[in-house]
Amino acid sequence: MALPVAPLLAISAGFGLWLLWAWAWAWGCSGWTRGVGGELGREGSGRRALLVTAHPDDEAMFFAPTLLGLTRLRYRVSLLCFSAGNYYNQGEIRKRELLQSCDVLGIPPSSVTIIDHRHLPDDPNVRWNPELLATLLLRHIKANHIDLVVTFDTGGVSGHANHIALYSALRFLHSMDKLPKGCSVLTLESVNVLRKYLSILDLPFTWLQPRDILFVLTPKEAEQAKKAMFCHKSQLLWFRHLYILFSRYMVINSLNFL
C-alpha cells in the first residue's frame, strides 16, 4: 500500500531543517551577532533601540531575530508601530495581539507605542505622507533619547508600500542630518523570494553577502519567535503557518546602516 506523500514530504523537510540546524550549531552559527567596525559594540550597556514598524505582527514576522539579538547585547528596546492594523476592521484585536507578542519578545507594554492616525491607514494602496511620517518619527526619537533606529529597507521585505514609506521617511531624516547626534539607523535587508523561504538554509548565502549586522537565533530563541508570532491569532491563515515554518526572517536578520 502506498504511503501518503504529504506527510512524508513534511517529515523529510522537518528532518532536513533539523540536520542543517545541527550543522549550524556545530559551526557556531546559531545565536550569532556579527557586525563590522563594532558599531553595535559587544554590549549595548543600556543604550536605547527603537524598532519602527507599519503593522502589528511586523515585529514578530520580520524582526524577531533583531529584537532578541539586541536584547542579547543589553539594549533597551522599544517599539513604534504606525498603524493599528485595521485593514479588515480588526484594529482593537490586533493592538492586543501586538502587546502580547511584544511581551514574549521582551518588550513591556510601557515601551510600545501604536500610532492610529487617520492619514496613516493600514492600506497598501494608500501612500503615507512622508512629511507626516518624518515629523512623528523625529518627535518620538528625540522624546525617548533613541540611540539606534531599526526599520525596513527600500524593498520593505514584502514590497508593502507602508513598509517602504517608513524607510523613505528615515532616509530623509538621515540624509538631511535631522536625527539627533549619535543616532544610527539600521535597515532590514530584503532578499529574493527563493532565499526568503529557505529558513536556516539561507545562512550560507547570507554569510557570503555584504552586510553590516547579522543576527541568527538559537533553536530556543527561534521557538520564542514562533510563540510571538502565534500571539497574532487573527492573522494566522494557512499560509502564515507555512511562513512561520520556512521564512528565513523567523531565524535570520541581516541589516545595513544608512
Residue frames as qw, qx, qy, qz and C-alpha x, y, z in Angstrom:
[[0.000, 0.889, 0.458, 0.000, 0.00, 0.00, 0.00],
 [0.407, 0.517, -0.028, 0.753, 1.39, 3.41, -1.00],
 [0.367, -0.481, -0.450, 0.657, 2.20, 5.76, 1.84],
 [0.122, 0.945, 0.299, -0.057, 0.66, 9.29, 1.85],
 [0.610, 0.443, 0.001, 0.657, 3.03, 11.68, 0.07],
 [0.098, -0.843, 0.004, -0.529, 2.27, 14.90, 2.00],
 [0.707, -0.695, 0.117, -0.050, 3.19, 13.59, 5.49],
 [0.881, -0.028, 0.124, 0.456, 6.39, 12.06, 4.11],
 [0.406, 0.634, 0.049, 0.657, 7.38, 15.35, 2.50],
 [0.347, -0.854, 0.047, -0.385, 6.65, 17.23, 5.73],
 [0.855, -0.479, 0.129, 0.149, 8.73, 14.75, 7.75],
 [0.778, 0.236, 0.118, 0.570, 11.59, 14.94, 5.23],
 [0.166, 0.781, 0.017, 0.602, 11.53, 18.74, 5.24],
 [0.559, -0.792, 0.092, -0.229, 11.49, 18.87, 9.03],
 [0.902, -0.265, 0.144, 0.310, 14.34, 16.36, 9.29],
 [0.624, 0.474, 0.087, 0.615, 16.35, 18.31, 6.71],
 [0.094, -0.853, 0.054, -0.511, 15.91, 21.56, 8.66],
 [0.763, -0.634, 0.124, -0.027, 16.90, 19.81, 11.88],
 [0.875, 0.032, 0.118, 0.469, 20.07, 18.46, 10.24],
 [0.393, 0.648, 0.023, 0.652, 21.02, 21.90, 8.92],
 [0.378, -0.847, 0.080, -0.365, 20.40, 23.49, 12.31],
 [0.883, -0.405, 0.126, 0.198, 22.63, 20.85, 13.85],
 [0.717, 0.326, 0.094, 0.609, 25.26, 21.75, 11.27],
 [0.052, 0.815, 0.000, 0.577, 24.88, 25.46, 12.05],
 [0.658, -0.735, 0.090, -0.139, 25.18, 24.76, 15.75],
 [0.909, -0.134, 0.101, 0.382, 28.30, 22.66, 15.23],
 [0.550, 0.409, 0.085, 0.723, 29.93, 25.52, 13.37],
 [0.290, -0.388, -0.365, 0.795, 28.93, 28.06, 15.99],
 [0.017, 0.306, 0.408, 0.860, 26.45, 29.91, 13.79],
 [0.382, -0.679, -0.585, -0.226, 23.35, 29.74, 15.98],
 [0.467, -0.793, -0.264, 0.289, 22.99, 32.64, 18.35],
 [0.564, 0.066, 0.117, 0.815, 25.43, 34.76, 16.40],
 [0.073, 0.964, 0.180, -0.184, 25.54, 38.52, 16.48],
 [0.660, -0.060, 0.282, 0.694, 28.09, 39.76, 13.98],
 [0.219, 0.953, 0.181, -0.106, 28.86, 43.23, 12.70],
 [0.669, 0.397, -0.017, 0.628, 31.56, 45.34, 11.12],
 [0.187, 0.557, -0.155, 0.794, 33.56, 48.02, 12.84],
 [0.314, -0.257, -0.729, 0.551, 31.92, 47.29, 16.20],
 [0.171, -0.379, -0.163, -0.895, 29.15, 49.86, 15.62],
 [0.684, -0.519, -0.348, -0.376, 26.79, 48.00, 17.94],
 [0.171, -0.608, 0.639, -0.439, 29.54, 47.18, 20.38],
 [0.317, 0.031, -0.943, 0.101, 29.83, 43.91, 22.22],
 [0.160, -0.517, -0.774, 0.330, 27.21, 45.13, 24.65],
 [0.008, 0.726, 0.377, 0.576, 24.56, 47.83, 24.37],
 [0.346, -0.120, -0.507, 0.780, 25.03, 48.72, 28.04],
 [0.040, 0.625, 0.573, -0.529, 21.54, 50.18, 28.31],
 [0.029, 0.187, -0.362, -0.913, 21.56, 52.10, 25.03],
 [0.521, 0.424, 0.478, -0.566, 18.10, 52.72, 23.60],
 [0.080, -0.029, 0.797, 0.598, 17.00, 50.96, 20.40],
 [0.519, 0.379, 0.302, -0.704, 13.71, 51.69, 18.63],
 [0.273, 0.161, 0.865, 0.388, 12.05, 49.31, 16.18],
 [0.367, 0.382, 0.023, -0.848, 9.79, 51.16, 13.72],
 [0.227, 0.183, 0.928, 0.234, 7.10, 49.03, 12.05],
 [0.276, -0.098, -0.368, -0.883, 3.98, 49.62, 9.97],
 [0.728, -0.255, -0.346, -0.534, 1.60, 46.96, 11.33],
 [0.661, -0.403, 0.552, -0.310, 1.02, 44.70, 14.33],
 [0.962, 0.064, 0.261, 0.045, 2.82, 41.39, 13.57],
 [0.531, 0.772, -0.287, 0.199, 5.73, 43.05, 11.69],
 [0.258, -0.747, 0.558, -0.254, 7.80, 42.83, 14.86],
 [0.742, -0.215, 0.627, -0.097, 7.46, 39.02, 15.06],
 [0.840, 0.483, 0.246, -0.024, 7.15, 38.21, 11.37],
 [0.607, 0.720, -0.130, 0.309, 10.25, 40.11, 10.24],
 [0.108, 0.775, -0.392, 0.484, 12.27, 41.48, 13.17],
 [0.856, -0.505, -0.022, -0.111, 12.28, 38.83, 15.91],
 [0.855, 0.049, -0.141, 0.496, 15.99, 37.95, 15.37],
 [0.251, 0.563, -0.137, 0.776, 16.92, 41.63, 15.64],
 [0.513, -0.682, 0.025, -0.521, 14.84, 42.21, 18.77],
 [0.922, -0.381, -0.020, 0.056, 16.23, 39.15, 20.53],
 [0.749, 0.265, -0.116, 0.596, 19.73, 39.91, 19.28],
 [0.038, 0.672, -0.142, 0.726, 19.62, 43.47, 20.63],
 [0.730, -0.615, 0.022, -0.298, 18.38, 42.09, 23.94],
 [0.924, -0.056, -0.122, 0.359, 21.47, 39.84, 23.98],
 [0.489, 0.375, -0.113, 0.779, 23.55, 42.98, 23.61],
 [0.301, -0.505, -0.546, 0.596, 21.66, 44.56, 26.53],
 [0.034, -0.230, -0.245, -0.941, 19.94, 47.28, 24.53],
 [0.256, 0.391, 0.612, -0.639, 16.76, 48.79, 25.96],
 [0.059, 0.158, 0.746, 0.644, 14.35, 48.03, 23.13],
 [0.351, 0.449, 0.449, -0.688, 11.09, 49.83, 22.37],
 [0.305, 0.327, 0.786, 0.428, 8.58, 49.66, 19.51],
 [0.264, 0.450, 0.074, -0.850, 6.83, 52.32, 17.46],
 [0.320, 0.306, 0.856, 0.268, 4.06, 50.86, 15.27],
 [0.067, 0.165, -0.157, -0.971, 2.49, 53.23, 12.74],
 [0.557, -0.148, -0.387, -0.720, -0.94, 51.62, 12.43],
 [0.598, -0.191, 0.592, -0.506, -3.40, 49.52, 14.40],
 [0.058, -0.080, 0.953, 0.288, -3.67, 47.06, 11.51],
 [0.432, 0.366, 0.533, -0.629, -7.29, 47.96, 10.84],
 [0.180, 0.208, -0.661, -0.698, -7.46, 46.93, 7.15],
 [0.397, -0.265, -0.824, -0.306, -10.13, 44.31, 7.97],
 [0.470, -0.611, -0.029, -0.636, -11.63, 46.28, 10.88],
 [0.860, -0.286, -0.390, 0.162, -9.64, 44.28, 13.44],
 [0.230, 0.702, -0.314, 0.597, -7.69, 47.17, 14.89],
 [0.535, -0.628, 0.321, -0.465, -8.60, 46.67, 18.54],
 [0.990, -0.114, 0.081, 0.000, -7.91, 42.93, 18.37],
 [0.774, 0.433, -0.161, 0.432, -4.57, 43.48, 16.67],
 [0.059, -0.775, 0.345, -0.527, -3.48, 46.06, 19.24],
 [0.773, -0.481, 0.321, -0.262, -3.96, 43.48, 21.99],
 [0.972, 0.156, 0.045, 0.170, -2.15, 40.83, 19.96],
 [0.461, 0.704, -0.273, 0.466, 0.77, 43.22, 19.42],
 [0.344, -0.715, 0.418, -0.443, 1.19, 43.81, 23.14],
 [0.933, -0.226, 0.260, -0.107, 1.11, 40.04, 23.78],
 [0.856, 0.419, -0.062, 0.298, 3.72, 39.42, 21.08],
 [0.196, 0.774, -0.344, 0.493, 5.99, 42.17, 22.40],
 [0.643, -0.599, 0.359, -0.313, 5.75, 40.72, 25.88],
 [0.982, 0.024, 0.148, 0.112, 7.01, 37.38, 24.53],
 [0.684, 0.535, -0.076, 0.490, 9.87, 39.20, 22.79],
 [0.591, -0.281, -0.324, 0.683, 10.83, 41.06, 25.96],
 [0.057, 0.297, 0.087, 0.949, 9.27, 44.47, 25.25],
 [0.013, -0.418, -0.734, 0.535, 6.94, 45.66, 28.06],
 [0.168, 0.775, 0.589, 0.156, 3.66, 47.49, 27.25],
 [0.192, -0.886, -0.074, 0.415, 5.16, 50.76, 28.52],
 [0.289, -0.477, 0.522, 0.645, 7.73, 50.56, 25.70],
 [0.299, 0.340, 0.786, 0.422, 5.16, 50.01, 22.92],
 [0.201, 0.488, 0.112, -0.842, 3.62, 52.96, 21.07],
 [0.361, 0.411, 0.778, 0.310, 0.86, 52.49, 18.48],
 [0.103, 0.325, -0.081, -0.937, 0.02, 55.41, 16.22],
 [0.298, 0.494, 0.813, 0.082, -3.54, 55.18, 14.91],
 [0.035, 0.465, -0.076, -0.882, -3.61, 58.24, 12.63],
 [0.632, 0.567, 0.437, -0.296, -6.40, 58.71, 10.08],
 [0.447, 0.804, -0.297, -0.254, -3.87, 59.78, 7.45],
 [0.076, 0.502, -0.861, -0.030, -1.78, 56.64, 8.02],
 [0.874, -0.026, 0.159, -0.459, -4.24, 53.78, 7.37],
 [0.507, -0.231, 0.817, 0.149, -3.25, 50.12, 7.12],
 [0.709, 0.614, 0.284, -0.200, -3.65, 50.00, 3.36],
 [0.625, -0.160, 0.472, 0.600, -1.06, 49.06, 0.71],
 [0.365, 0.613, 0.503, 0.487, -2.91, 51.25, -1.79],
 [0.143, -0.978, -0.136, -0.063, -2.52, 54.44, 0.27],
 [0.605, 0.393, -0.253, 0.645, 0.74, 56.35, 0.05],
 [0.513, -0.704, -0.336, 0.357, 1.64, 57.53, 3.52],
 [0.146, 0.966, -0.040, 0.209, 2.61, 61.19, 3.71],
 [0.765, 0.145, -0.327, 0.535, 6.42, 61.23, 4.10],
 [0.051, 0.538, -0.247, 0.804, 6.45, 64.62, 5.83],
 [0.703, -0.509, 0.026, -0.496, 3.92, 63.46, 8.44],
 [0.955, -0.102, -0.233, 0.152, 5.88, 60.25, 8.99],
 [0.561, 0.351, -0.312, 0.682, 9.17, 62.11, 9.35],
 [0.226, -0.596, 0.180, -0.750, 7.66, 64.59, 11.82],
 [0.843, -0.426, -0.011, -0.329, 6.15, 61.87, 14.04],
 [0.910, 0.071, -0.259, 0.316, 9.31, 59.77, 13.87],
 [0.382, 0.463, -0.319, 0.734, 11.65, 62.59, 14.79],
 [0.451, -0.597, 0.140, -0.648, 9.44, 63.69, 17.67],
 [0.939, -0.311, -0.069, -0.132, 9.40, 60.15, 19.12],
 [0.806, 0.230, -0.275, 0.471, 13.15, 59.65, 18.64],
 [0.151, 0.538, -0.300, 0.773, 14.01, 62.89, 20.40],
 [0.601, -0.547, 0.081, -0.577, 11.49, 62.45, 23.21],
 [0.960, -0.269, 0.030, -0.072, 12.80, 58.97, 24.03],
 [0.201, -0.796, 0.557, 0.126, 16.52, 59.69, 23.54],
 [0.960, 0.195, 0.199, -0.017, 16.92, 56.91, 20.98],
 [0.314, -0.647, 0.577, 0.388, 20.44, 55.80, 20.03],
 [0.108, -0.133, 0.882, 0.440, 19.56, 53.23, 17.33],
 [0.654, 0.330, 0.169, -0.660, 16.56, 53.04, 14.98],
 [0.249, -0.074, 0.924, 0.279, 15.69, 49.81, 13.13],
 [0.617, 0.460, 0.243, -0.590, 13.23, 49.56, 10.25],
 [0.824, 0.383, 0.406, 0.096, 12.72, 48.15, 6.74],
 [0.339, -0.296, 0.440, 0.777, 14.94, 48.83, 3.74],
 [0.290, 0.336, -0.271, -0.854, 13.85, 50.16, 0.35],
 [0.354, -0.024, -0.844, -0.403, 12.33, 46.79, -0.56],
 [0.576, -0.290, 0.205, -0.736, 10.22, 46.57, 2.58],
 [0.351, -0.170, 0.912, -0.128, 10.86, 42.77, 2.74],
 [0.431, 0.407, 0.804, -0.044, 7.46, 42.09, 1.16],
 [0.180, 0.266, 0.468, 0.823, 7.25, 45.17, -1.05],
 [0.141, -0.761, -0.625, 0.106, 4.41, 46.58, 1.08],
 [0.206, 0.718, 0.115, 0.655, 4.00, 50.31, 0.43],
 [0.500, -0.839, -0.029, -0.213, 3.59, 51.09, 4.14],
 [0.846, -0.336, 0.093, 0.403, 6.91, 49.36, 4.94],
 [0.594, 0.342, 0.180, 0.705, 8.73, 51.26, 2.22],
 [0.077, -0.871, -0.153, -0.459, 7.25, 54.57, 3.42],
 [0.670, -0.732, 0.033, 0.123, 8.94, 54.10, 6.80],
 [0.755, -0.058, 0.213, 0.617, 12.30, 53.58, 5.10],
 [0.330, 0.637, 0.254, 0.648, 11.77, 56.70, 2.95],
 [0.322, -0.907, -0.103, -0.252, 10.95, 58.85, 5.99],
 [0.733, -0.592, 0.159, 0.295, 14.01, 57.68, 7.93],
 [0.688, 0.223, 0.274, 0.634, 16.19, 58.01, 4.85],
 [0.112, 0.829, 0.186, 0.515, 15.03, 61.62, 4.56],
 [0.515, -0.855, 0.034, -0.053, 15.76, 62.39, 8.21],
 [0.808, -0.314, 0.238, 0.439, 19.19, 60.76, 7.94],
 [0.586, 0.398, 0.289, 0.644, 20.18, 62.43, 4.65],
 [0.010, -0.845, -0.132, -0.518, 19.06, 65.86, 5.89],
 [0.416, 0.174, -0.581, 0.678, 21.05, 65.34, 9.13],
 [0.448, -0.532, -0.055, -0.717, 17.94, 65.86, 11.24],
 [0.836, -0.330, -0.437, 0.034, 18.44, 62.89, 13.54],
 [0.486, -0.853, 0.187, -0.032, 19.99, 63.56, 16.97],
 [0.246, 0.710, -0.655, 0.080, 23.76, 63.31, 17.12],
 [0.161, -0.336, 0.905, -0.205, 24.89, 59.73, 17.61],
 [0.728, 0.215, 0.474, -0.446, 21.58, 58.21, 16.49],
 [0.039, -0.273, 0.838, 0.471, 22.19, 55.42, 13.94],
 [0.760, 0.253, 0.087, -0.593, 19.73, 53.76, 11.55],
 [0.250, -0.188, 0.931, 0.187, 19.72, 50.05, 10.65],
 [0.678, 0.268, -0.134, -0.671, 17.61, 48.70, 7.80],
 [0.729, -0.053, 0.674, -0.105, 16.49, 45.08, 7.40],
 [0.014, 0.346, -0.726, -0.594, 17.77, 43.50, 4.18],
 [0.796, 0.331, 0.183, -0.472, 15.13, 42.39, 1.66],
 [0.266, -0.301, 0.855, 0.328, 16.04, 39.20, -0.20],
 [0.446, 0.112, -0.595, -0.659, 14.57, 37.45, -3.23],
 [0.803, -0.188, 0.018, -0.565, 11.62, 35.11, -2.83],
 [0.847, 0.132, -0.510, 0.068, 13.73, 31.95, -3.09],
 [0.361, 0.247, -0.616, 0.654, 16.06, 32.96, -0.25],
 [0.411, -0.368, 0.189, -0.812, 13.13, 34.31, 1.75],
 [0.879, -0.189, 0.046, -0.434, 11.70, 30.82, 2.21],
 [0.687, 0.330, -0.623, 0.178, 14.88, 28.84, 2.86],
 [0.735, -0.670, -0.089, -0.054, 14.71, 29.25, 6.64],
 [0.554, -0.702, 0.374, 0.247, 18.10, 28.44, 8.20],
 [0.797, 0.235, 0.401, 0.386, 19.23, 27.09, 4.81],
 [0.330, 0.899, 0.082, 0.275, 19.77, 30.72, 3.78],
 [0.551, -0.785, 0.146, 0.242, 22.57, 31.12, 6.31],
 [0.687, -0.111, 0.385, 0.606, 25.44, 30.23, 3.91],
 [0.342, 0.650, 0.389, 0.556, 24.08, 32.68, 1.29],
 [0.257, -0.952, -0.133, -0.101, 23.65, 35.40, 3.92],
 [0.680, -0.575, 0.195, 0.410, 27.18, 34.84, 5.18],
 [0.611, 0.122, 0.418, 0.661, 28.60, 35.34, 1.68],
 [0.165, 0.799, 0.367, 0.447, 26.67, 38.57, 1.02],
 [0.249, 0.251, -0.286, 0.891, 27.85, 42.01, 2.19],
 [0.446, -0.742, -0.417, -0.276, 26.00, 43.21, 5.30],
 [0.015, 0.652, -0.406, 0.640, 26.78, 45.29, 8.36],
 [0.416, -0.287, 0.658, -0.558, 24.98, 43.32, 11.06],
 [0.596, -0.011, -0.738, -0.316, 23.85, 39.70, 11.25],
 [0.504, -0.269, 0.579, -0.582, 21.58, 38.18, 13.91],
 [0.583, 0.042, -0.767, -0.263, 20.99, 34.40, 13.97],
 [0.672, -0.449, 0.209, -0.551, 18.71, 32.84, 16.55],
 [0.100, -0.232, 0.953, -0.165, 19.42, 29.77, 18.60],
 [0.316, -0.279, -0.852, -0.309, 16.82, 26.98, 18.37],
 [0.211, -0.507, -0.683, 0.482, 15.45, 28.09, 21.77],
 [0.047, 0.420, 0.043, -0.905, 15.16, 31.71, 20.60],
 [0.216, -0.013, -0.677, -0.703, 13.51, 30.56, 17.36],
 [0.258, -0.459, -0.850, 0.018, 10.80, 28.89, 19.43],
 [0.115, -0.539, -0.383, 0.741, 10.37, 32.20, 21.27],
 [0.114, 0.236, -0.356, -0.897, 9.96, 33.98, 17.91],
 [0.263, -0.241, -0.836, -0.416, 7.32, 31.44, 16.85],
 [0.212, -0.526, -0.730, 0.380, 5.48, 31.91, 20.14],
 [0.007, 0.446, 0.085, -0.891, 5.39, 35.67, 19.49],
 [0.216, 0.068, -0.602, -0.766, 4.02, 35.09, 16.01],
 [0.267, -0.358, -0.888, -0.110, 1.32, 32.77, 17.37],
 [0.032, -0.434, -0.493, 0.754, 0.10, 35.67, 19.52],
 [0.280, 0.298, -0.232, -0.882, -1.27, 37.21, 16.30],
 [0.398, 0.212, 0.887, -0.100, -4.15, 34.73, 16.12],
 [0.477, 0.694, 0.287, -0.456, -6.29, 36.94, 13.90],
 [0.330, 0.743, -0.440, -0.381, -3.62, 36.76, 11.19],
 [0.342, -0.334, 0.874, 0.088, -2.83, 33.04, 11.32],
 [0.808, 0.407, -0.060, -0.422, -4.28, 31.94, 7.98],
 [0.977, 0.015, 0.178, 0.113, -2.93, 28.72, 6.48],
 [0.671, 0.600, -0.121, 0.418, -0.15, 30.43, 4.51],
 [0.183, -0.834, 0.357, -0.379, 1.12, 32.18, 7.65],
 [0.866, -0.374, 0.331, -0.038, 1.80, 28.78, 9.20],
 [0.863, 0.348, 0.092, 0.354, 3.96, 27.97, 6.18],
 [0.212, 0.848, -0.200, 0.442, 5.69, 31.33, 6.60],
 [0.564, -0.714, 0.348, -0.226, 6.48, 30.57, 10.24],
 [0.937, -0.121, 0.301, 0.127, 7.98, 27.23, 9.25],
 [0.791, 0.317, 0.254, 0.458, 10.00, 28.30, 6.20],
 [0.204, 0.946, 0.010, 0.253, 10.79, 32.04, 6.35],
 [0.662, 0.167, -0.327, 0.653, 14.41, 32.98, 6.98],
 [0.088, -0.593, 0.122, -0.791, 13.14, 36.12, 8.77],
 [0.789, -0.537, -0.132, -0.266, 11.99, 33.91, 11.63],
 [0.889, -0.333, 0.005, 0.314, 15.61, 32.93, 12.33],
 [0.602, -0.008, 0.172, 0.780, 17.95, 35.26, 10.40],
 [0.135, 0.966, 0.191, -0.109, 18.14, 39.06, 10.10],
 [0.609, 0.023, 0.153, 0.778, 20.83, 40.76, 8.05],
 [0.002, -0.942, -0.298, 0.155, 20.89, 44.55, 8.32],
 [0.565, 0.305, 0.079, 0.762, 22.77, 47.54, 6.97],
 [0.207, -0.611, -0.268, 0.716, 23.44, 51.02, 8.31],
 [0.366, 0.885, 0.262, 0.117, 22.23, 54.07, 6.43]]
